[in-house]
Amino acid sequence: MEAKHNIGLSSPGIFPIWSEYLIDSMGNCILRYLLNILEDTAFMIKNHWLNKIPNAFEQSTLIKGAT
């Protein structure tokens, strides 16, 4: 038995479906790219500020005066 697939769509009918697929795929790629950039940036900012905390305590005159 051979399956026959008769979709019954012409080019004008297939075009909106294909166009929407391409737009969704492109949007997906762009959002993943931006999410990766945001994650990398957040990681760098977090590490930058966390590394400054011990220096702030070492340079603080209030803490030096208390000891």
PyMOL Python script that loads the backbone (N, CA, C, O; Angstrom):
from pymol import cmd

cmd.read_pdbstr("""\
ATOM      1  N   MET A   1       0.835  -1.178   0.000  1.00  0.00           N
ATOM      2  CA  MET A   1       0.000   0.000   0.000  1.00  0.00           C
ATOM      3  C   MET A   1       0.877   1.238   0.000  1.00  0.00           C
ATOM      4  O   MET A   1       1.792   1.395   0.808  1.00  0.00           O
ATOM      5  N   GLU A   2       0.573   2.055  -0.887  1.00  0.00           N
ATOM      6  CA  GLU A   2       1.321   3.297  -1.005  1.00  0.00           C
ATOM      7  C   GLU A   2       0.458   4.439  -0.483  1.00  0.00           C
ATOM      8  O   GLU A   2      -0.684   4.620  -0.906  1.00  0.00           O
ATOM      9  N   ALA A   3       1.031   5.210   0.450  1.00  0.00           N
ATOM     10  CA  ALA A   3       0.288   6.332   1.017  1.00  0.00           C
ATOM     11  C   ALA A   3       0.317   7.501   0.048  1.00  0.00           C
ATOM     12  O   ALA A   3       1.369   7.849  -0.488  1.00  0.00           O
ATOM     13  N   LYS A   4      -0.819   8.092  -0.168  1.00  0.00           N
ATOM     14  CA  LYS A   4      -0.900   9.261  -1.039  1.00  0.00           C
ATOM     15  C   LYS A   4      -1.175  10.481  -0.170  1.00  0.00           C
ATOM     16  O   LYS A   4      -2.143  10.526   0.589  1.00  0.00           O
ATOM     17  N   HIS A   5      -0.319  11.438  -0.301  1.00  0.00           N
ATOM     18  CA  HIS A   5      -0.472  12.683   0.458  1.00  0.00           C
ATOM     19  C   HIS A   5      -0.858  13.784  -0.509  1.00  0.00           C
ATOM     20  O   HIS A   5      -0.043  14.232  -1.315  1.00  0.00           O
ATOM     21  N   ASN A   6      -2.055  14.197  -0.428  1.00  0.00           N
ATOM     22  CA  ASN A   6      -2.516  15.303  -1.253  1.00  0.00           C
ATOM     23  C   ASN A   6      -2.839  16.462  -0.322  1.00  0.00           C
ATOM     24  O   ASN A   6      -3.932  16.528   0.240  1.00  0.00           O
ATOM     25  N   ILE A   7      -1.898  17.361  -0.164  1.00  0.00           N
ATOM     26  CA  ILE A   7      -2.070  18.463   0.777  1.00  0.00           C
ATOM     27  C   ILE A   7      -3.129  19.434   0.293  1.00  0.00           C
ATOM     28  O   ILE A   7      -3.934  19.930   1.081  1.00  0.00           O
ATOM     29  N   GLY A   8      -3.128  19.695  -0.961  1.00  0.00           N
ATOM     30  CA  GLY A   8      -4.146  20.587  -1.499  1.00  0.00           C
ATOM     31  C   GLY A   8      -3.849  22.054  -1.286  1.00  0.00           C
ATOM     32  O   GLY A   8      -4.750  22.888  -1.367  1.00  0.00           O
ATOM     33  N   LEU A   9      -2.596  22.380  -1.015  1.00  0.00           N
ATOM     34  CA  LEU A   9      -2.225  23.784  -0.861  1.00  0.00           C
ATOM     35  C   LEU A   9      -1.420  24.224  -2.070  1.00  0.00           C
ATOM     36  O   LEU A   9      -0.581  23.488  -2.588  1.00  0.00           O
ATOM     37  N   SER A  10      -1.694  25.425  -2.497  1.00  0.00           N
ATOM     38  CA  SER A  10      -0.913  25.990  -3.588  1.00  0.00           C
ATOM     39  C   SER A  10       0.161  26.905  -3.008  1.00  0.00           C
ATOM     40  O   SER A  10       0.248  27.072  -1.792  1.00  0.00           O
ATOM     41  N   SER A  11       0.959  27.483  -3.860  1.00  0.00           N
ATOM     42  CA  SER A  11       2.026  28.378  -3.396  1.00  0.00           C
ATOM     43  C   SER A  11       1.508  29.501  -2.516  1.00  0.00           C
ATOM     44  O   SER A  11       2.110  29.766  -1.475  1.00  0.00           O
ATOM     45  N   PRO A  12       0.420  30.178  -2.879  1.00  0.00           N
ATOM     46  CA  PRO A  12      -0.082  31.232  -1.984  1.00  0.00           C
ATOM     47  C   PRO A  12      -0.542  30.702  -0.620  1.00  0.00           C
ATOM     48  O   PRO A  12      -0.539  31.442   0.363  1.00  0.00           O
ATOM     49  N   GLY A  13      -0.926  29.455  -0.559  1.00  0.00           N
ATOM     50  CA  GLY A  13      -1.339  28.867   0.715  1.00  0.00           C
ATOM     51  C   GLY A  13      -0.160  28.430   1.564  1.00  0.00           C
ATOM     52  O   GLY A  13      -0.211  28.513   2.791  1.00  0.00           O
ATOM     53  N   ILE A  14       0.914  27.958   0.910  1.00  0.00           N
ATOM     54  CA  ILE A  14       2.097  27.497   1.633  1.00  0.00           C
ATOM     55  C   ILE A  14       2.956  28.664   2.101  1.00  0.00           C
ATOM     56  O   ILE A  14       3.597  28.575   3.148  1.00  0.00           O
ATOM     57  N   PHE A  15       2.980  29.754   1.344  1.00  0.00           N
ATOM     58  CA  PHE A  15       3.852  30.885   1.658  1.00  0.00           C
ATOM     59  C   PHE A  15       3.654  31.432   3.074  1.00  0.00           C
ATOM     60  O   PHE A  15       4.649  31.600   3.778  1.00  0.00           O
ATOM     61  N   PRO A  16       2.434  31.722   3.536  1.00  0.00           N
ATOM     62  CA  PRO A  16       2.292  32.247   4.910  1.00  0.00           C
ATOM     63  C   PRO A  16       2.786  31.270   5.980  1.00  0.00           C
ATOM     64  O   PRO A  16       3.342  31.686   6.996  1.00  0.00           O
ATOM     65  N   ILE A  17       2.582  29.983   5.751  1.00  0.00           N
ATOM     66  CA  ILE A  17       3.032  28.979   6.718  1.00  0.00           C
ATOM     67  C   ILE A  17       4.559  28.962   6.767  1.00  0.00           C
ATOM     68  O   ILE A  17       5.152  28.967   7.846  1.00  0.00           O
ATOM     69  N   TRP A  18       5.189  28.942   5.597  1.00  0.00           N
ATOM     70  CA  TRP A  18       6.649  28.925   5.524  1.00  0.00           C
ATOM     71  C   TRP A  18       7.231  30.224   6.077  1.00  0.00           C
ATOM     72  O   TRP A  18       8.236  30.206   6.789  1.00  0.00           O
ATOM     73  N   SER A  19       6.609  31.332   5.753  1.00  0.00           N
ATOM     74  CA  SER A  19       7.080  32.631   6.236  1.00  0.00           C
ATOM     75  C   SER A  19       7.016  32.698   7.763  1.00  0.00           C
ATOM     76  O   SER A  19       7.954  33.178   8.399  1.00  0.00           O
ATOM     77  N   GLU A  20       5.942  32.232   8.342  1.00  0.00           N
ATOM     78  CA  GLU A  20       5.797  32.233   9.804  1.00  0.00           C
ATOM     79  C   GLU A  20       6.833  31.325  10.456  1.00  0.00           C
ATOM     80  O   GLU A  20       7.372  31.648  11.515  1.00  0.00           O
ATOM     81  N   TYR A  21       7.110  30.191   9.822  1.00  0.00           N
ATOM     82  CA  TYR A  21       8.133  29.286  10.336  1.00  0.00           C
ATOM     83  C   TYR A  21       9.502  29.973  10.354  1.00  0.00           C
ATOM     84  O   TYR A  21      10.235  29.874  11.339  1.00  0.00           O
ATOM     85  N   LEU A  22       9.842  30.662   9.275  1.00  0.00           N
ATOM     86  CA  LEU A  22      11.129  31.358   9.206  1.00  0.00           C
ATOM     87  C   LEU A  22      11.223  32.472  10.245  1.00  0.00           C
ATOM     88  O   LEU A  22      12.256  32.638  10.893  1.00  0.00           O
ATOM     89  N   ILE A  23      10.159  33.219  10.400  1.00  0.00           N
ATOM     90  CA  ILE A  23      10.148  34.316  11.383  1.00  0.00           C
ATOM     91  C   ILE A  23      10.295  33.757  12.796  1.00  0.00           C
ATOM     92  O   ILE A  23      11.058  34.295  13.599  1.00  0.00           O
ATOM     93  N   ASP A  24       9.570  32.682  13.104  1.00  0.00           N
ATOM     94  CA  ASP A  24       9.675  32.065  14.430  1.00  0.00           C
ATOM     95  C   ASP A  24      11.084  31.542  14.683  1.00  0.00           C
ATOM     96  O   ASP A  24      11.625  31.709  15.776  1.00  0.00           O
ATOM     97  N   SER A  25      11.676  30.908  13.672  1.00  0.00           N
ATOM     98  CA  SER A  25      13.029  30.372  13.826  1.00  0.00           C
ATOM     99  C   SER A  25      14.037  31.488  14.050  1.00  0.00           C
ATOM    100  O   SER A  25      14.911  31.379  14.910  1.00  0.00           O
ATOM    101  N   MET A  26      13.917  32.565  13.276  1.00  0.00           N
ATOM    102  CA  MET A  26      14.836  33.685  13.424  1.00  0.00           C
ATOM    103  C   MET A  26      14.661  34.341  14.793  1.00  0.00           C
ATOM    104  O   MET A  26      15.643  34.681  15.453  1.00  0.00           O
ATOM    105  N   GLY A  27      13.425  34.516  15.212  1.00  0.00           N
ATOM    106  CA  GLY A  27      13.171  35.097  16.531  1.00  0.00           C
ATOM    107  C   GLY A  27      13.752  34.243  17.636  1.00  0.00           C
ATOM    108  O   GLY A  27      14.300  34.759  18.610  1.00  0.00           O
ATOM    109  N   ASN A  28      13.632  32.948  17.486  1.00  0.00           N
ATOM    110  CA  ASN A  28      14.193  32.018  18.461  1.00  0.00           C
ATOM    111  C   ASN A  28      15.711  32.176  18.552  1.00  0.00           C
ATOM    112  O   ASN A  28      16.273  32.239  19.646  1.00  0.00           O
ATOM    113  N   CYS A  29      16.359  32.239  17.405  1.00  0.00           N
ATOM    114  CA  CYS A  29      17.820  32.385  17.385  1.00  0.00           C
ATOM    115  C   CYS A  29      18.255  33.708  18.004  1.00  0.00           C
ATOM    116  O   CYS A  29      19.215  33.748  18.773  1.00  0.00           O
ATOM    117  N   ILE A  30      17.559  34.781  17.676  1.00  0.00           N
ATOM    118  CA  ILE A  30      17.911  36.096  18.215  1.00  0.00           C
ATOM    119  C   ILE A  30      17.732  36.119  19.727  1.00  0.00           C
ATOM    120  O   ILE A  30      18.589  36.634  20.446  1.00  0.00           O
ATOM    121  N   LEU A  31      16.630  35.565  20.214  1.00  0.00           N
ATOM    122  CA  LEU A  31      16.395  35.559  21.659  1.00  0.00           C
ATOM    123  C   LEU A  31      17.428  34.714  22.401  1.00  0.00           C
ATOM    124  O   LEU A  31      17.865  35.084  23.491  1.00  0.00           O
ATOM    125  N   ARG A  32      17.819  33.581  21.819  1.00  0.00           N
ATOM    126  CA  ARG A  32      18.867  32.762  22.444  1.00  0.00           C
ATOM    127  C   ARG A  32      20.189  33.515  22.488  1.00  0.00           C
ATOM    128  O   ARG A  32      20.902  33.466  23.490  1.00  0.00           O
ATOM    129  N   TYR A  33      20.514  34.204  21.412  1.00  0.00           N
ATOM    130  CA  TYR A  33      21.753  34.981  21.348  1.00  0.00           C
ATOM    131  C   TYR A  33      21.745  36.074  22.415  1.00  0.00           C
ATOM    132  O   TYR A  33      22.720  36.234  23.149  1.00  0.00           O
ATOM    133  N   LEU A  34      20.652  36.822  22.501  1.00  0.00           N
ATOM    134  CA  LEU A  34      20.560  37.900  23.492  1.00  0.00           C
ATOM    135  C   LEU A  34      20.594  37.342  24.914  1.00  0.00           C
ATOM    136  O   LEU A  34      21.205  37.942  25.798  1.00  0.00           O
ATOM    137  N   LEU A  35      19.950  36.210  25.138  1.00  0.00           N
ATOM    138  CA  LEU A  35      19.974  35.602  26.461  1.00  0.00           C
ATOM    139  C   LEU A  35      21.393  35.205  26.845  1.00  0.00           C
ATOM    140  O   LEU A  35      21.796  35.399  27.992  1.00  0.00           O
ATOM    141  N   ASN A  36      22.157  34.654  25.909  1.00  0.00           N
ATOM    142  CA  ASN A  36      23.543  34.303  26.190  1.00  0.00           C
ATOM    143  C   ASN A  36      24.371  35.535  26.510  1.00  0.00           C
ATOM    144  O   ASN A  36      25.207  35.502  27.413  1.00  0.00           O
ATOM    145  N   ILE A  37      24.149  36.624  25.781  1.00  0.00           N
ATOM    146  CA  ILE A  37      24.880  37.866  26.056  1.00  0.00           C
ATOM    147  C   ILE A  37      24.525  38.376  27.446  1.00  0.00           C
ATOM    148  O   ILE A  37      25.406  38.783  28.203  1.00  0.00           O
ATOM    149  N   LEU A  38      23.232  38.357  27.787  1.00  0.00           N
ATOM    150  CA  LEU A  38      22.806  38.847  29.102  1.00  0.00           C
ATOM    151  C   LEU A  38      23.373  37.981  30.221  1.00  0.00           C
ATOM    152  O   LEU A  38      23.797  38.500  31.254  1.00  0.00           O
ATOM    153  N   GLU A  39      23.384  36.664  30.024  1.00  0.00           N
ATOM    154  CA  GLU A  39      23.941  35.782  31.047  1.00  0.00           C
ATOM    155  C   GLU A  39      25.429  36.045  31.239  1.00  0.00           C
ATOM    156  O   GLU A  39      25.910  36.106  32.370  1.00  0.00           O
ATOM    157  N   ASP A  40      26.161  36.203  30.135  1.00  0.00           N
ATOM    158  CA  ASP A  40      27.599  36.475  30.219  1.00  0.00           C
ATOM    159  C   ASP A  40      27.858  37.810  30.900  1.00  0.00           C
ATOM    160  O   ASP A  40      28.756  37.924  31.735  1.00  0.00           O
ATOM    161  N   THR A  41      27.070  38.820  30.541  1.00  0.00           N
ATOM    162  CA  THR A  41      27.247  40.144  31.134  1.00  0.00           C
ATOM    163  C   THR A  41      26.924  40.121  32.620  1.00  0.00           C
ATOM    164  O   THR A  41      27.653  40.700  33.426  1.00  0.00           O
ATOM    165  N   ALA A  42      25.839  39.457  32.983  1.00  0.00           N
ATOM    166  CA  ALA A  42      25.465  39.372  34.400  1.00  0.00           C
ATOM    167  C   ALA A  42      26.545  38.644  35.189  1.00  0.00           C
ATOM    168  O   ALA A  42      26.851  39.032  36.316  1.00  0.00           O
ATOM    169  N   PHE A  43      27.122  37.604  34.620  1.00  0.00           N
ATOM    170  CA  PHE A  43      28.181  36.856  35.292  1.00  0.00           C
ATOM    171  C   PHE A  43      29.410  37.742  35.498  1.00  0.00           C
ATOM    172  O   PHE A  43      30.018  37.723  36.569  1.00  0.00           O
ATOM    173  N   MET A  44      29.776  38.517  34.474  1.00  0.00           N
ATOM    174  CA  MET A  44      30.947  39.393  34.593  1.00  0.00           C
ATOM    175  C   MET A  44      30.705  40.493  35.627  1.00  0.00           C
ATOM    176  O   MET A  44      31.592  40.808  36.421  1.00  0.00           O
ATOM    177  N   ILE A  45      29.507  41.073  35.616  1.00  0.00           N
ATOM    178  CA  ILE A  45      29.194  42.135  36.583  1.00  0.00           C
ATOM    179  C   ILE A  45      29.211  41.576  37.997  1.00  0.00           C
ATOM    180  O   ILE A  45      29.766  42.191  38.908  1.00  0.00           O
ATOM    181  N   LYS A  46      28.600  40.408  38.178  1.00  0.00           N
ATOM    182  CA  LYS A  46      28.560  39.794  39.507  1.00  0.00           C
ATOM    183  C   LYS A  46      29.976  39.546  40.022  1.00  0.00           C
ATOM    184  O   LYS A  46      30.294  39.885  41.162  1.00  0.00           O
ATOM    185  N   ASN A  47      30.820  38.957  39.187  1.00  0.00           N
ATOM    186  CA  ASN A  47      32.187  38.676  39.611  1.00  0.00           C
ATOM    187  C   ASN A  47      32.969  39.956  39.875  1.00  0.00           C
ATOM    188  O   ASN A  47      33.773  40.012  40.806  1.00  0.00           O
ATOM    189  N   HIS A  48      32.744  40.970  39.071  1.00  0.00           N
ATOM    190  CA  HIS A  48      33.451  42.240  39.249  1.00  0.00           C
ATOM    191  C   HIS A  48      33.125  42.838  40.617  1.00  0.00           C
ATOM    192  O   HIS A  48      34.026  43.234  41.356  1.00  0.00           O
ATOM    193  N   TRP A  49      31.835  42.902  40.951  1.00  0.00           N
ATOM    194  CA  TRP A  49      31.444  43.518  42.219  1.00  0.00           C
ATOM    195  C   TRP A  49      31.769  42.630  43.413  1.00  0.00           C
ATOM    196  O   TRP A  49      32.107  43.136  44.483  1.00  0.00           O
ATOM    197  N   LEU A  50      31.674  41.322  43.248  1.00  0.00           N
ATOM    198  CA  LEU A  50      32.024  40.445  44.357  1.00  0.00           C
ATOM    199  C   LEU A  50      33.514  40.518  44.673  1.00  0.00           C
ATOM    200  O   LEU A  50      33.905  40.380  45.832  1.00  0.00           O
ATOM    201  N   ASN A  51      34.340  40.730  43.669  1.00  0.00           N
ATOM    202  CA  ASN A  51      35.777  40.867  43.893  1.00  0.00           C
ATOM    203  C   ASN A  51      36.113  42.193  44.574  1.00  0.00           C
ATOM    204  O   ASN A  51      37.148  42.299  45.232  1.00  0.00           O
ATOM    205  N   LYS A  52      35.263  43.198  44.428  1.00  0.00           N
ATOM    206  CA  LYS A  52      35.529  44.503  45.043  1.00  0.00           C
ATOM    207  C   LYS A  52      35.137  44.549  46.525  1.00  0.00           C
ATOM    208  O   LYS A  52      35.623  45.410  47.257  1.00  0.00           O
ATOM    209  N   ILE A  53      34.276  43.647  46.973  1.00  0.00           N
ATOM    210  CA  ILE A  53      33.802  43.693  48.357  1.00  0.00           C
ATOM    211  C   ILE A  53      34.937  43.531  49.364  1.00  0.00           C
ATOM    212  O   ILE A  53      35.019  44.336  50.292  1.00  0.00           O
ATOM    213  N   PRO A  54      35.819  42.537  49.236  1.00  0.00           N
ATOM    214  CA  PRO A  54      36.907  42.431  50.216  1.00  0.00           C
ATOM    215  C   PRO A  54      37.814  43.669  50.210  1.00  0.00           C
ATOM    216  O   PRO A  54      38.284  44.091  51.267  1.00  0.00           O
ATOM    217  N   ASN A  55      38.059  44.244  49.049  1.00  0.00           N
ATOM    218  CA  ASN A  55      38.880  45.454  48.972  1.00  0.00           C
ATOM    219  C   ASN A  55      38.209  46.620  49.692  1.00  0.00           C
ATOM    220  O   ASN A  55      38.883  47.429  50.330  1.00  0.00           O
ATOM    221  N   ALA A  56      36.907  46.706  49.592  1.00  0.00           N
ATOM    222  CA  ALA A  56      36.191  47.788  50.259  1.00  0.00           C
ATOM    223  C   ALA A  56      36.330  47.662  51.772  1.00  0.00           C
ATOM    224  O   ALA A  56      36.497  48.667  52.462  1.00  0.00           O
ATOM    225  N   PHE A  57      36.263  46.451  52.290  1.00  0.00           N
ATOM    226  CA  PHE A  57      36.423  46.256  53.725  1.00  0.00           C
ATOM    227  C   PHE A  57      37.851  46.553  54.174  1.00  0.00           C
ATOM    228  O   PHE A  57      38.066  47.115  55.248  1.00  0.00           O
ATOM    229  N   GLU A  58      38.818  46.177  53.354  1.00  0.00           N
ATOM    230  CA  GLU A  58      40.217  46.436  53.711  1.00  0.00           C
ATOM    231  C   GLU A  58      40.524  47.922  53.718  1.00  0.00           C
ATOM    232  O   GLU A  58      41.335  48.380  54.523  1.00  0.00           O
ATOM    233  N   GLN A  59      39.890  48.683  52.833  1.00  0.00           N
ATOM    234  CA  GLN A  59      40.170  50.115  52.722  1.00  0.00           C
ATOM    235  C   GLN A  59      39.299  50.963  53.646  1.00  0.00           C
ATOM    236  O   GLN A  59      39.540  52.162  53.784  1.00  0.00           O
ATOM    237  N   SER A  60      38.305  50.370  54.272  1.00  0.00           N
ATOM    238  CA  SER A  60      37.378  51.124  55.108  1.00  0.00           C
ATOM    239  C   SER A  60      38.062  51.582  56.400  1.00  0.00           C
ATOM    240  O   SER A  60      38.653  50.780  57.124  1.00  0.00           O
ATOM    241  N   THR A  61      37.969  52.878  56.670  1.00  0.00           N
ATOM    242  CA  THR A  61      38.568  53.423  57.891  1.00  0.00           C
ATOM    243  C   THR A  61      37.725  53.046  59.106  1.00  0.00           C
ATOM    244  O   THR A  61      38.263  52.957  60.210  1.00  0.00           O
ATOM    245  N   LEU A  62      36.428  52.824  58.939  1.00  0.00           N
ATOM    246  CA  LEU A  62      35.591  52.426  60.059  1.00  0.00           C
ATOM    247  C   LEU A  62      36.002  51.073  60.598  1.00  0.00           C
ATOM    248  O   LEU A  62      36.079  50.878  61.811  1.00  0.00           O
ATOM    249  N   ILE A  63      36.267  50.139  59.701  1.00  0.00           N
ATOM    250  CA  ILE A  63      36.667  48.808  60.138  1.00  0.00           C
ATOM    251  C   ILE A  63      38.076  48.831  60.714  1.00  0.00           C
ATOM    252  O   ILE A  63      38.359  48.148  61.698  1.00  0.00           O
ATOM    253  N   LYS A  64      38.960  49.615  60.103  1.00  0.00           N
ATOM    254  CA  LYS A  64      40.322  49.697  60.630  1.00  0.00           C
ATOM    255  C   LYS A  64      40.330  50.322  62.019  1.00  0.00           C
ATOM    256  O   LYS A  64      41.108  49.911  62.880  1.00  0.00           O
ATOM    257  N   GLY A  65      39.478  51.306  62.241  1.00  0.00           N
ATOM    258  CA  GLY A  65      39.414  51.964  63.546  1.00  0.00           C
ATOM    259  C   GLY A  65      38.787  51.090  64.604  1.00  0.00           C
ATOM    260  O   GLY A  65      39.054  51.277  65.791  1.00  0.00           O
ATOM    261  N   ALA A  66      37.951  50.129  64.205  1.00  0.00           N
ATOM    262  CA  ALA A  66      37.268  49.282  65.167  1.00  0.00           C
ATOM    263  C   ALA A  66      38.169  48.180  65.701  1.00  0.00           C
ATOM    264  O   ALA A  66      37.904  47.616  66.763  1.00  0.00           O
ATOM    265  N   THR A  67      39.233  47.871  64.967  1.00  0.00           N
ATOM    266  CA  THR A  67      40.087  46.782  65.431  1.00  0.00           C
ATOM    267  C   THR A  67      41.245  47.278  66.250  1.00  0.00           C
ATOM    268  O   THR A  67      42.059  46.481  66.715  1.00  0.00           O
TER     269      THR A  67
END
""", "prot")
cmd.dss("prot")
cmd.show_as("cartoon", "prot")
cmd.util.cbc("prot")
cmd.orient("prot")
